[in-house]
Amino acid sequence: MSLTLTTPDVETPSLAPRERETLRHIAAGRTYVQTARHMGLSKHTVDAYLRRIRAKLDINTTAELTRLAISLGL
């Protein structure tokens, strides 16, 4: 069985590079604090990036964020 996620309404370029990087870390299972340390940011900045991603792409859960990251090849 092949699981293919298609998200034709999601435009990859709409995410800023740091938002994409943040999404990649969260999808890999890192916490906000771990992501912040790795990226040299505060956890509040990581939270802001994730809030922007959720708002831009109408995503509500971490599971949806993870599915998006997988579909984008992050």
N, C-alpha and C positions, 0 to 999 in steps of 0.2 A: 504494500500500500504506500502510495506516494502522497505526501502532504505538501501541497503547493499553496502558498498564500499569495493572493493577488490583491493589490490595493491600487486600482487605477486612479482613484481620487486623491491619492497621496503623492505630492510632488516632492521628490528628494531634495531639489535645490532650495526649497522653502526653509530648510533647517540650516542655521549658521554652523560653521565648522565646530565651534565649541559645544553647541547643542548636540551635534552628531556624536562628538567624542563622549559627552556626558551620557547620552543614550547608550552608547556602546558599553560603557563601564557598568551602568545599572543593569543592562540586559545580561551582562556577564555574571551578575549576582553580587556585585559590590554594593556596600552600603553607601549612603550619602557621605559619611565621614571618610570612608576609604576612597571614594571617588574624588572627594575634595583634596585629600592629601596627595593622591597620585597626580592630580591636575594643578596642584599649587593654588587652590582656591579655598574659600570658606565653605562650610556646609550650606550656608544661606545662599551663596551664589549657585551652588549645585541645585538647590531647591528652586531657585528662580529660573534656571535653565529648564528644569523639568516642568515647571508650571507653564512656561512659554511653549514648550513642545506640546504639552497636553492641550493648551488653548488653540494653538495653530492647527492641530490635527484632530481635535475633538476626541481626545483619548482620556479615559477616566481611571484606568487601573494600571498597575505595574505589569500585569500579565499582558495587557494590550501593548504597552511600551515594548515589552520583550518580543512579542510577535512582530511588531513593526521593525524592530532592529534586525530580526532574522530575515524578514522580507526584503530589507534594504541591503542585506549582506554585511551587516556590521558585526 
